[in-house]
């Protein structure tokens, strides 16, 4: 699903950026140039990033 129409960034692009080390909205924004045009994608992108961080934390706690 497209999150940022201006830049053509999908939810999978954001997830991939997080798998490649991005740990915050700022880091994802810097990696993908996300939210730098109109900014309408920022709330949805932040929610997706928050969900992904929670899932990563859950996987880490289960593994420990």
mmCIF file as Biopython writes it, N, C-alpha, C and O atoms, coordinates in Angstrom:
data_model
#
loop_
_atom_site.group_PDB
_atom_site.id
_atom_site.type_symbol
_atom_site.label_atom_id
_atom_site.label_alt_id
_atom_site.label_comp_id
_atom_site.label_asym_id
_atom_site.label_entity_id
_atom_site.label_seq_id
_atom_site.pdbx_PDB_ins_code
_atom_site.Cartn_x
_atom_site.Cartn_y
_atom_site.Cartn_z
_atom_site.occupancy
_atom_site.B_iso_or_equiv
_atom_site.auth_seq_id
_atom_site.auth_asym_id
_atom_site.pdbx_PDB_model_num
ATOM 1   N N  . UNK A ? 1  ? 0.844  -1.172  0.000  1.0 0.0 1  A 1 
ATOM 2   C CA . UNK A ? 1  ? 0.000  0.000   0.000  1.0 0.0 1  A 1 
ATOM 3   C C  . UNK A ? 1  ? 0.896  1.245   0.000  1.0 0.0 1  A 1 
ATOM 4   O O  . UNK A ? 1  ? 1.906  1.301   0.701  1.0 0.0 1  A 1 
ATOM 5   N N  . UNK A ? 2  ? 0.506  2.228   -0.793 1.0 0.0 2  A 1 
ATOM 6   C CA . UNK A ? 2  ? 1.273  3.460   -0.840 1.0 0.0 2  A 1 
ATOM 7   C C  . UNK A ? 2  ? 1.005  4.295   0.413  1.0 0.0 2  A 1 
ATOM 8   O O  . UNK A ? 2  ? -0.144 4.522   0.794  1.0 0.0 2  A 1 
ATOM 9   N N  . UNK A ? 3  ? 2.074  4.737   1.032  1.0 0.0 3  A 1 
ATOM 10  C CA . UNK A ? 3  ? 1.991  5.619   2.190  1.0 0.0 3  A 1 
ATOM 11  C C  . UNK A ? 3  ? 2.238  7.057   1.737  1.0 0.0 3  A 1 
ATOM 12  O O  . UNK A ? 3  ? 1.510  7.968   2.130  1.0 0.0 3  A 1 
ATOM 13  N N  . UNK A ? 4  ? 3.254  7.258   0.918  1.0 0.0 4  A 1 
ATOM 14  C CA . UNK A ? 4  ? 3.615  8.585   0.411  1.0 0.0 4  A 1 
ATOM 15  C C  . UNK A ? 4  ? 3.412  8.593   -1.102 1.0 0.0 4  A 1 
ATOM 16  O O  . UNK A ? 4  ? 4.192  8.005   -1.850 1.0 0.0 4  A 1 
ATOM 17  N N  . UNK A ? 5  ? 2.362  9.263   -1.533 1.0 0.0 5  A 1 
ATOM 18  C CA . UNK A ? 5  ? 2.081  9.321   -2.966 1.0 0.0 5  A 1 
ATOM 19  C C  . UNK A ? 5  ? 3.066  10.237  -3.691 1.0 0.0 5  A 1 
ATOM 20  O O  . UNK A ? 5  ? 3.412  9.989   -4.846 1.0 0.0 5  A 1 
ATOM 21  N N  . UNK A ? 6  ? 3.512  11.284  -3.021 1.0 0.0 6  A 1 
ATOM 22  C CA . UNK A ? 6  ? 4.442  12.227  -3.665 1.0 0.0 6  A 1 
ATOM 23  C C  . UNK A ? 6  ? 5.741  11.542  -4.082 1.0 0.0 6  A 1 
ATOM 24  O O  . UNK A ? 6  ? 6.277  11.814  -5.156 1.0 0.0 6  A 1 
ATOM 25  N N  . UNK A ? 7  ? 6.238  10.658  -3.232 1.0 0.0 7  A 1 
ATOM 26  C CA . UNK A ? 7  ? 7.518  10.000  -3.487 1.0 0.0 7  A 1 
ATOM 27  C C  . UNK A ? 7  ? 7.362  8.539   -3.914 1.0 0.0 7  A 1 
ATOM 28  O O  . UNK A ? 7  ? 8.354  7.881   -4.226 1.0 0.0 7  A 1 
ATOM 29  N N  . UNK A ? 8  ? 6.129  8.027   -3.931 1.0 0.0 8  A 1 
ATOM 30  C CA . UNK A ? 8  ? 5.901  6.649   -4.344 1.0 0.0 8  A 1 
ATOM 31  C C  . UNK A ? 8  ? 6.442  5.639   -3.337 1.0 0.0 8  A 1 
ATOM 32  O O  . UNK A ? 8  ? 6.961  4.593   -3.725 1.0 0.0 8  A 1 
ATOM 33  N N  . UNK A ? 9  ? 6.324  5.949   -2.044 1.0 0.0 9  A 1 
ATOM 34  C CA . UNK A ? 9  ? 6.866  5.085   -0.988 1.0 0.0 9  A 1 
ATOM 35  C C  . UNK A ? 9  ? 5.744  4.220   -0.428 1.0 0.0 9  A 1 
ATOM 36  O O  . UNK A ? 9  ? 4.682  4.717   -0.054 1.0 0.0 9  A 1 
ATOM 37  N N  . UNK A ? 10 ? 6.004  2.917   -0.378 1.0 0.0 10 A 1 
ATOM 38  C CA . UNK A ? 10 ? 5.014  1.965   0.120  1.0 0.0 10 A 1 
ATOM 39  C C  . UNK A ? 10 ? 5.297  1.580   1.568  1.0 0.0 10 A 1 
ATOM 40  O O  . UNK A ? 10 ? 6.348  1.900   2.123  1.0 0.0 10 A 1 
ATOM 41  N N  . UNK A ? 11 ? 4.334  0.885   2.164  1.0 0.0 11 A 1 
ATOM 42  C CA . UNK A ? 11 ? 4.536  0.374   3.516  1.0 0.0 11 A 1 
ATOM 43  C C  . UNK A ? 11 ? 5.705  -0.602  3.544  1.0 0.0 11 A 1 
ATOM 44  O O  . UNK A ? 11 ? 6.447  -0.658  4.524  1.0 0.0 11 A 1 
ATOM 45  N N  . UNK A ? 12 ? 5.870  -1.367  2.477  1.0 0.0 12 A 1 
ATOM 46  C CA . UNK A ? 12 ? 6.987  -2.309  2.421  1.0 0.0 12 A 1 
ATOM 47  C C  . UNK A ? 12 ? 8.326  -1.578  2.352  1.0 0.0 12 A 1 
ATOM 48  O O  . UNK A ? 12 ? 9.310  -2.043  2.925  1.0 0.0 12 A 1 
ATOM 49  N N  . UNK A ? 13 ? 8.375  -0.452  1.667  1.0 0.0 13 A 1 
ATOM 50  C CA . UNK A ? 13 ? 9.604  0.346   1.630  1.0 0.0 13 A 1 
ATOM 51  C C  . UNK A ? 13 ? 9.991  0.790   3.046  1.0 0.0 13 A 1 
ATOM 52  O O  . UNK A ? 13 ? 11.164 0.758   3.417  1.0 0.0 13 A 1 
ATOM 53  N N  . UNK A ? 14 ? 9.004  1.197   3.819  1.0 0.0 14 A 1 
ATOM 54  C CA . UNK A ? 14 ? 9.258  1.637   5.197  1.0 0.0 14 A 1 
ATOM 55  C C  . UNK A ? 14 ? 9.724  0.458   6.041  1.0 0.0 14 A 1 
ATOM 56  O O  . UNK A ? 14 ? 10.676 0.584   6.811  1.0 0.0 14 A 1 
ATOM 57  N N  . UNK A ? 15 ? 9.062  -0.685  5.902  1.0 0.0 15 A 1 
ATOM 58  C CA . UNK A ? 15 ? 9.469  -1.880  6.651  1.0 0.0 15 A 1 
ATOM 59  C C  . UNK A ? 15 ? 10.882 -2.307  6.277  1.0 0.0 15 A 1 
ATOM 60  O O  . UNK A ? 15 ? 11.666 -2.702  7.140  1.0 0.0 15 A 1 
ATOM 61  N N  . UNK A ? 16 ? 11.202 -2.228  4.998  1.0 0.0 16 A 1 
ATOM 62  C CA . UNK A ? 16 ? 12.558 -2.575  4.551  1.0 0.0 16 A 1 
ATOM 63  C C  . UNK A ? 16 ? 13.586 -1.623  5.140  1.0 0.0 16 A 1 
ATOM 64  O O  . UNK A ? 16 ? 14.665 -2.054  5.548  1.0 0.0 16 A 1 
ATOM 65  N N  . UNK A ? 17 ? 13.270 -0.343  5.191  1.0 0.0 17 A 1 
ATOM 66  C CA . UNK A ? 17 ? 14.186 0.638   5.784  1.0 0.0 17 A 1 
ATOM 67  C C  . UNK A ? 17 ? 14.438 0.320   7.252  1.0 0.0 17 A 1 
ATOM 68  O O  . UNK A ? 17 ? 15.554 0.477   7.748  1.0 0.0 17 A 1 
ATOM 69  N N  . UNK A ? 18 ? 13.405 -0.123  7.934  1.0 0.0 18 A 1 
ATOM 70  C CA . UNK A ? 18 ? 13.560 -0.469  9.349  1.0 0.0 18 A 1 
ATOM 71  C C  . UNK A ? 18 ? 14.378 -1.742  9.513  1.0 0.0 18 A 1 
ATOM 72  O O  . UNK A ? 18 ? 15.154 -1.864  10.461 1.0 0.0 18 A 1 
ATOM 73  N N  . UNK A ? 19 ? 14.211 -2.681  8.604  1.0 0.0 19 A 1 
ATOM 74  C CA . UNK A ? 19 ? 15.024 -3.895  8.643  1.0 0.0 19 A 1 
ATOM 75  C C  . UNK A ? 19 ? 16.485 -3.584  8.336  1.0 0.0 19 A 1 
ATOM 76  O O  . UNK A ? 19 ? 17.383 -4.334  8.718  1.0 0.0 19 A 1 
ATOM 77  N N  . UNK A ? 20 ? 16.713 -2.471  7.642  1.0 0.0 20 A 1 
ATOM 78  C CA . UNK A ? 20 ? 18.068 -2.047  7.299  1.0 0.0 20 A 1 
ATOM 79  C C  . UNK A ? 20 ? 18.639 -1.052  8.294  1.0 0.0 20 A 1 
ATOM 80  O O  . UNK A ? 20 ? 19.633 -0.383  8.009  1.0 0.0 20 A 1 
ATOM 81  N N  . UNK A ? 21 ? 18.007 -0.949  9.475  1.0 0.0 21 A 1 
ATOM 82  C CA . UNK A ? 21 ? 18.601 -0.170  10.546 1.0 0.0 21 A 1 
ATOM 83  C C  . UNK A ? 21 ? 17.892 1.089   10.985 1.0 0.0 21 A 1 
ATOM 84  O O  . UNK A ? 21 ? 18.242 1.636   12.031 1.0 0.0 21 A 1 
ATOM 85  N N  . UNK A ? 22 ? 16.916 1.580   10.245 1.0 0.0 22 A 1 
ATOM 86  C CA . UNK A ? 22 ? 16.194 2.776   10.679 1.0 0.0 22 A 1 
ATOM 87  C C  . UNK A ? 22 ? 15.398 2.447   11.942 1.0 0.0 22 A 1 
ATOM 88  O O  . UNK A ? 22 ? 14.711 1.428   12.006 1.0 0.0 22 A 1 
ATOM 89  N N  . UNK A ? 23 ? 15.498 3.323   12.945 1.0 0.0 23 A 1 
ATOM 90  C CA . UNK A ? 23 ? 14.841 3.057   14.221 1.0 0.0 23 A 1 
ATOM 91  C C  . UNK A ? 23 ? 13.885 4.157   14.648 1.0 0.0 23 A 1 
ATOM 92  O O  . UNK A ? 23 ? 13.408 4.155   15.783 1.0 0.0 23 A 1 
ATOM 93  N N  . UNK A ? 24 ? 13.600 5.095   13.758 1.0 0.0 24 A 1 
ATOM 94  C CA . UNK A ? 24 ? 12.693 6.187   14.083 1.0 0.0 24 A 1 
ATOM 95  C C  . UNK A ? 24 ? 12.131 6.785   12.801 1.0 0.0 24 A 1 
ATOM 96  O O  . UNK A ? 24 ? 12.610 6.506   11.702 1.0 0.0 24 A 1 
ATOM 97  N N  . UNK A ? 25 ? 11.104 7.613   12.965 1.0 0.0 25 A 1 
ATOM 98  C CA . UNK A ? 25 ? 10.539 8.305   11.814 1.0 0.0 25 A 1 
ATOM 99  C C  . UNK A ? 25 ? 11.612 9.158   11.137 1.0 0.0 25 A 1 
ATOM 100 O O  . UNK A ? 25 ? 11.703 9.187   9.910  1.0 0.0 25 A 1 
ATOM 101 N N  . UNK A ? 26 ? 12.402 9.832   11.917 1.0 0.0 26 A 1 
ATOM 102 C CA . UNK A ? 26 ? 13.453 10.690  11.362 1.0 0.0 26 A 1 
ATOM 103 C C  . UNK A ? 26 ? 14.422 9.875   10.494 1.0 0.0 26 A 1 
ATOM 104 O O  . UNK A ? 26 ? 14.790 10.305  9.401  1.0 0.0 26 A 1 
ATOM 105 N N  . UNK A ? 27 ? 14.824 8.718   10.976 1.0 0.0 27 A 1 
ATOM 106 C CA . UNK A ? 27 ? 15.770 7.895   10.222 1.0 0.0 27 A 1 
ATOM 107 C C  . UNK A ? 27 ? 15.138 7.353   8.943  1.0 0.0 27 A 1 
ATOM 108 O O  . UNK A ? 27 ? 15.788 7.305   7.899  1.0 0.0 27 A 1 
ATOM 109 N N  . UNK A ? 28 ? 13.873 6.944   9.024  1.0 0.0 28 A 1 
ATOM 110 C CA . UNK A ? 28 ? 13.168 6.476   7.823  1.0 0.0 28 A 1 
ATOM 111 C C  . UNK A ? 28 ? 13.036 7.635   6.837  1.0 0.0 28 A 1 
ATOM 112 O O  . UNK A ? 28 ? 13.249 7.457   5.637  1.0 0.0 28 A 1 
ATOM 113 N N  . UNK A ? 29 ? 12.690 8.810   7.333  1.0 0.0 29 A 1 
ATOM 114 C CA . UNK A ? 29 ? 12.550 9.992   6.482  1.0 0.0 29 A 1 
ATOM 115 C C  . UNK A ? 29 ? 13.857 10.291  5.752  1.0 0.0 29 A 1 
ATOM 116 O O  . UNK A ? 29 ? 13.857 10.591  4.558  1.0 0.0 29 A 1 
ATOM 117 N N  . UNK A ? 30 ? 14.962 10.208  6.478  1.0 0.0 30 A 1 
ATOM 118 C CA . UNK A ? 30 ? 16.257 10.478  5.863  1.0 0.0 30 A 1 
ATOM 119 C C  . UNK A ? 30 ? 16.637 9.423   4.824  1.0 0.0 30 A 1 
ATOM 120 O O  . UNK A ? 30 ? 17.219 9.748   3.789  1.0 0.0 30 A 1 
ATOM 121 N N  . UNK A ? 31 ? 16.309 8.172   5.099  1.0 0.0 31 A 1 
ATOM 122 C CA . UNK A ? 31 ? 16.652 7.100   4.166  1.0 0.0 31 A 1 
ATOM 123 C C  . UNK A ? 31 ? 15.821 7.152   2.889  1.0 0.0 31 A 1 
ATOM 124 O O  . UNK A ? 31 ? 16.333 6.901   1.798  1.0 0.0 31 A 1 
ATOM 125 N N  . UNK A ? 32 ? 14.532 7.480   3.029  1.0 0.0 32 A 1 
ATOM 126 C CA . UNK A ? 32 ? 13.607 7.370   1.895  1.0 0.0 32 A 1 
ATOM 127 C C  . UNK A ? 32 ? 13.127 8.706   1.342  1.0 0.0 32 A 1 
ATOM 128 O O  . UNK A ? 32 ? 12.424 8.732   0.331  1.0 0.0 32 A 1 
ATOM 129 N N  . UNK A ? 33 ? 13.486 9.799   1.972  1.0 0.0 33 A 1 
ATOM 130 C CA . UNK A ? 33 ? 12.983 11.121  1.606  1.0 0.0 33 A 1 
ATOM 131 C C  . UNK A ? 33 ? 11.468 11.176  1.818  1.0 0.0 33 A 1 
ATOM 132 O O  . UNK A ? 33 ? 10.743 11.805  1.047  1.0 0.0 33 A 1 
ATOM 133 N N  . UNK A ? 34 ? 11.017 10.524  2.848  1.0 0.0 34 A 1 
ATOM 134 C CA . UNK A ? 34 ? 9.601  10.400  3.187  1.0 0.0 34 A 1 
ATOM 135 C C  . UNK A ? 34 ? 9.089  11.683  3.831  1.0 0.0 34 A 1 
ATOM 136 O O  . UNK A ? 34 ? 9.769  12.272  4.671  1.0 0.0 34 A 1 
ATOM 137 N N  . UNK A ? 35 ? 7.917  12.109  3.449  1.0 0.0 35 A 1 
ATOM 138 C CA . UNK A ? 35 ? 7.261  13.242  4.094  1.0 0.0 35 A 1 
ATOM 139 C C  . UNK A ? 35 ? 7.888  14.588  3.821  1.0 0.0 35 A 1 
ATOM 140 O O  . UNK A ? 35 ? 7.698  15.525  4.597  1.0 0.0 35 A 1 
ATOM 141 N N  . UNK A ? 36 ? 8.629  14.706  2.738  1.0 0.0 36 A 1 
ATOM 142 C CA . UNK A ? 36 ? 9.329  15.959  2.475  1.0 0.0 36 A 1 
ATOM 143 C C  . UNK A ? 36 ? 8.629  16.840  1.443  1.0 0.0 36 A 1 
ATOM 144 O O  . UNK A ? 36 ? 9.099  17.937  1.143  1.0 0.0 36 A 1 
ATOM 145 N N  . UNK A ? 37 ? 7.517  16.369  0.904  1.0 0.0 37 A 1 
ATOM 146 C CA . UNK A ? 37 ? 6.759  17.198  -0.054 1.0 0.0 37 A 1 
ATOM 147 C C  . UNK A ? 37 ? 5.578  17.839  0.665  1.0 0.0 37 A 1 
ATOM 148 O O  . UNK A ? 37 ? 5.716  18.906  1.263  1.0 0.0 37 A 1 
ATOM 149 N N  . UNK A ? 38 ? 4.441  17.203  0.610  1.0 0.0 38 A 1 
ATOM 150 C CA . UNK A ? 38 ? 3.234  17.796  1.203  1.0 0.0 38 A 1 
ATOM 151 C C  . UNK A ? 38 ? 3.076  17.457  2.683  1.0 0.0 38 A 1 
ATOM 152 O O  . UNK A ? 38 ? 2.421  18.194  3.419  1.0 0.0 38 A 1 
ATOM 153 N N  . UNK A ? 39 ? 3.674  16.343  3.126  1.0 0.0 39 A 1 
ATOM 154 C CA . UNK A ? 39 ? 3.613  15.962  4.538  1.0 0.0 39 A 1 
ATOM 155 C C  . UNK A ? 39 ? 2.361  15.221  4.961  1.0 0.0 39 A 1 
ATOM 156 O O  . UNK A ? 39 ? 2.237  14.852  6.129  1.0 0.0 39 A 1 
ATOM 157 N N  . UNK A ? 40 ? 1.433  14.991  4.053  1.0 0.0 40 A 1 
ATOM 158 C CA . UNK A ? 40 ? 0.186  14.307  4.413  1.0 0.0 40 A 1 
ATOM 159 C C  . UNK A ? 40 ? 0.404  12.855  4.835  1.0 0.0 40 A 1 
ATOM 160 O O  . UNK A ? 40 ? -0.449 12.265  5.498  1.0 0.0 40 A 1 
ATOM 161 N N  . UNK A ? 41 ? 1.530  12.288  4.456  1.0 0.0 41 A 1 
ATOM 162 C CA . UNK A ? 41 ? 1.807  10.895  4.780  1.0 0.0 41 A 1 
ATOM 163 C C  . UNK A ? 41 ? 2.379  10.721  6.192  1.0 0.0 41 A 1 
ATOM 164 O O  . UNK A ? 41 ? 2.405  9.604   6.711  1.0 0.0 41 A 1 
ATOM 165 N N  . UNK A ? 42 ? 2.828  11.791  6.807  1.0 0.0 42 A 1 
ATOM 166 C CA . UNK A ? 42 ? 3.532  11.688  8.083  1.0 0.0 42 A 1 
ATOM 167 C C  . UNK A ? 42 ? 2.747  10.950  9.171  1.0 0.0 42 A 1 
ATOM 168 O O  . UNK A ? 42 ? 3.316  10.069  9.815  1.0 0.0 42 A 1 
ATOM 169 N N  . UNK A ? 43 ? 1.467  11.265  9.409  1.0 0.0 43 A 1 
ATOM 170 C CA . UNK A ? 43 ? 0.752  10.546  10.474 1.0 0.0 43 A 1 
ATOM 171 C C  . UNK A ? 43 ? 0.667  9.039   10.233 1.0 0.0 43 A 1 
ATOM 172 O O  . UNK A ? 43 ? 0.884  8.247   11.150 1.0 0.0 43 A 1 
ATOM 173 N N  . UNK A ? 44 ? 0.352  8.648   9.004  1.0 0.0 44 A 1 
ATOM 174 C CA . UNK A ? 44 ? 0.248  7.219   8.707  1.0 0.0 44 A 1 
ATOM 175 C C  . UNK A ? 44 ? 1.620  6.548   8.767  1.0 0.0 44 A 1 
ATOM 176 O O  . UNK A ? 44 ? 1.741  5.420   9.244  1.0 0.0 44 A 1 
ATOM 177 N N  . UNK A ? 45 ? 2.646  7.236   8.286  1.0 0.0 45 A 1 
ATOM 178 C CA . UNK A ? 45 ? 4.000  6.690   8.338  1.0 0.0 45 A 1 
ATOM 179 C C  . UNK A ? 45 ? 4.447  6.517   9.784  1.0 0.0 45 A 1 
ATOM 180 O O  . UNK A ? 45 ? 5.037  5.494   10.129 1.0 0.0 45 A 1 
ATOM 181 N N  . UNK A ? 46 ? 4.177  7.488   10.620 1.0 0.0 46 A 1 
ATOM 182 C CA . UNK A ? 46 ? 4.557  7.400   12.038 1.0 0.0 46 A 1 
ATOM 183 C C  . UNK A ? 46 ? 3.843  6.242   12.721 1.0 0.0 46 A 1 
ATOM 184 O O  . UNK A ? 46 ? 4.445  5.529   13.524 1.0 0.0 46 A 1 
ATOM 185 N N  . UNK A ? 47 ? 2.557  6.049   12.408 1.0 0.0 47 A 1 
ATOM 186 C CA . UNK A ? 47 ? 1.806  4.936   12.991 1.0 0.0 47 A 1 
ATOM 187 C C  . UNK A ? 47 ? 2.391  3.597   12.536 1.0 0.0 47 A 1 
ATOM 188 O O  . UNK A ? 47 ? 2.543  2.682   13.346 1.0 0.0 47 A 1 
ATOM 189 N N  . UNK A ? 48 ? 2.715  3.479   11.271 1.0 0.0 48 A 1 
ATOM 190 C CA . UNK A ? 48 ? 3.310  2.248   10.744 1.0 0.0 48 A 1 
ATOM 191 C C  . UNK A ? 48 ? 4.656  1.976   11.409 1.0 0.0 48 A 1 
ATOM 192 O O  . UNK A ? 48 ? 4.942  0.840   11.788 1.0 0.0 48 A 1 
ATOM 193 N N  . UNK A ? 49 ? 5.471  2.997   11.552 1.0 0.0 49 A 1 
ATOM 194 C CA . UNK A ? 49 ? 6.779  2.846   12.180 1.0 0.0 49 A 1 
ATOM 195 C C  . UNK A ? 49 ? 6.627  2.433   13.632 1.0 0.0 49 A 1 
ATOM 196 O O  . UNK A ? 49 ? 7.367  1.573   14.111 1.0 0.0 49 A 1 
ATOM 197 N N  . UNK A ? 50 ? 5.696  3.023   14.328 1.0 0.0 50 A 1 
ATOM 198 C CA . UNK A ? 50 ? 5.440  2.656   15.721 1.0 0.0 50 A 1 
ATOM 199 C C  . UNK A ? 50 ? 5.023  1.194   15.840 1.0 0.0 50 A 1 
ATOM 200 O O  . UNK A ? 50 ? 5.497  0.480   16.723 1.0 0.0 50 A 1 
ATOM 201 N N  . UNK A ? 51 ? 4.139  0.750   14.955 1.0 0.0 51 A 1 
ATOM 202 C CA . UNK A ? 51 ? 3.706  -0.654  14.949 1.0 0.0 51 A 1 
ATOM 203 C C  . UNK A ? 51 ? 4.875  -1.585  14.665 1.0 0.0 51 A 1 
ATOM 204 O O  . UNK A ? 51 ? 5.022  -2.619  15.317 1.0 0.0 51 A 1 
ATOM 205 N N  . UNK A ? 52 ? 5.700  -1.225  13.705 1.0 0.0 52 A 1 
ATOM 206 C CA . UNK A ? 52 ? 6.856  -2.058  13.367 1.0 0.0 52 A 1 
ATOM 207 C C  . UNK A ? 52 ? 7.836  -2.134  14.540 1.0 0.0 52 A 1 
ATOM 208 O O  . UNK A ? 52 ? 8.373  -3.202  14.834 1.0 0.0 52 A 1 
ATOM 209 N N  . UNK A ? 53 ? 8.066  -1.012  15.201 1.0 0.0 53 A 1 
ATOM 210 C CA . UNK A ? 53 ? 8.968  -1.018  16.363 1.0 0.0 53 A 1 
ATOM 211 C C  . UNK A ? 53 ? 8.424  -1.910  17.477 1.0 0.0 53 A 1 
ATOM 212 O O  . UNK A ? 53 ? 9.187  -2.612  18.142 1.0 0.0 53 A 1 
ATOM 213 N N  . UNK A ? 54 ? 7.116  -1.883  17.678 1.0 0.0 54 A 1 
ATOM 214 C CA . UNK A ? 54 ? 6.492  -2.739  18.689 1.0 0.0 54 A 1 
ATOM 215 C C  . UNK A ? 54 ? 6.661  -4.212  18.323 1.0 0.0 54 A 1 
ATOM 216 O O  . UNK A ? 54 ? 6.934  -5.038  19.193 1.0 0.0 54 A 1 
ATOM 217 N N  . UNK A ? 55 ? 6.503  -4.542  17.051 1.0 0.0 55 A 1 
ATOM 218 C CA . UNK A ? 55 ? 6.675  -5.933  16.614 1.0 0.0 55 A 1 
ATOM 219 C C  . UNK A ? 55 ? 8.117  -6.384  16.765 1.0 0.0 55 A 1 
ATOM 220 O O  . UNK A ? 55 ? 8.377  -7.518  17.166 1.0 0.0 55 A 1 
ATOM 221 N N  . UNK A ? 56 ? 9.044  -5.510  16.447 1.0 0.0 56 A 1 
ATOM 222 C CA . UNK A ? 56 ? 10.470 -5.841  16.610 1.0 0.0 56 A 1 
ATOM 223 C C  . UNK A ? 56 ? 10.785 -6.071  18.081 1.0 0.0 56 A 1 
ATOM 224 O O  . UNK A ? 56 ? 11.478 -7.029  18.424 1.0 0.0 56 A 1 
ATOM 225 N N  . UNK A ? 57 ? 10.281 -5.200  18.956 1.0 0.0 57 A 1 
ATOM 226 C CA . UNK A ? 57 ? 10.507 -5.344  20.400 1.0 0.0 57 A 1 
ATOM 227 C C  . UNK A ? 57 ? 9.905  -6.647  20.915 1.0 0.0 57 A 1 
ATOM 228 O O  . UNK A ? 57 ? 10.502 -7.316  21.759 1.0 0.0 57 A 1 
ATOM 229 N N  . UNK A ? 58 ? 8.726  -7.010  20.411 1.0 0.0 58 A 1 
ATOM 230 C CA . UNK A ? 58 ? 8.086  -8.257  20.832 1.0 0.0 58 A 1 
ATOM 231 C C  . UNK A ? 58 ? 8.918  -9.462  20.408 1.0 0.0 58 A 1 
ATOM 232 O O  . UNK A ? 58 ? 9.076  -10.411 21.176 1.0 0.0 58 A 1 
ATOM 233 N N  . UNK A ? 59 ? 9.447  -9.425  19.196 1.0 0.0 59 A 1 
ATOM 234 C CA . UNK A ? 59 ? 10.276 -10.549 18.731 1.0 0.0 59 A 1 
ATOM 235 C C  . UNK A ? 59 ? 11.536 -10.668 19.563 1.0 0.0 59 A 1 
ATOM 236 O O  . UNK A ? 59 ? 11.980 -11.776 19.867 1.0 0.0 59 A 1 
ATOM 237 N N  . UNK A ? 60 ? 12.116 -9.540  19.931 1.0 0.0 60 A 1 
ATOM 238 C CA . UNK A ? 60 ? 13.336 -9.551  20.729 1.0 0.0 60 A 1 
ATOM 239 C C  . UNK A ? 60 ? 13.044 -10.101 22.128 1.0 0.0 60 A 1 
ATOM 240 O O  . UNK A ? 60 ? 13.829 -10.893 22.649 1.0 0.0 60 A 1 
ATOM 241 N N  . UNK A ? 61 ? 11.946 -9.701  22.735 1.0 0.0 61 A 1 
ATOM 242 C CA . UNK A ? 61 ? 11.628 -10.174 24.082 1.0 0.0 61 A 1 
ATOM 243 C C  . UNK A ? 61 ? 11.290 -11.660 24.095 1.0 0.0 61 A 1 
ATOM 244 O O  . UNK A ? 61 ? 11.575 -12.346 25.077 1.0 0.0 61 A 1 
ATOM 245 N N  . UNK A ? 62 ? 10.692 -12.164 23.032 1.0 0.0 62 A 1 
ATOM 246 C CA . UNK A ? 62 ? 10.383 -13.593 22.941 1.0 0.0 62 A 1 
ATOM 247 C C  . UNK A ? 62 ? 11.662 -14.388 22.769 1.0 0.0 62 A 1 
ATOM 248 O O  . UNK A ? 62 ? 11.794 -15.479 23.324 1.0 0.0 62 A 1 
ATOM 249 N N  . UNK A ? 63 ? 12.596 -13.861 22.017 1.0 0.0 63 A 1 
ATOM 250 C CA . UNK A ? 63 ? 13.857 -14.552 21.769 1.0 0.0 63 A 1 
ATOM 251 C C  . UNK A ? 63 ? 14.760 -14.580 23.001 1.0 0.0 63 A 1 
ATOM 252 O O  . UNK A ? 63 ? 15.599 -15.469 23.147 1.0 0.0 63 A 1 
ATOM 253 N N  . UNK A ? 64 ? 14.582 -13.611 23.873 1.0 0.0 64 A 1 
ATOM 254 C CA . UNK A ? 64 ? 15.456 -13.522 25.061 1.0 0.0 64 A 1 
ATOM 255 C C  . UNK A ? 64 ? 15.071 -14.430 26.148 1.0 0.0 64 A 1 
ATOM 256 O O  . UNK A ? 64 ? 15.720 -14.451 27.194 1.0 0.0 64 A 1 
#
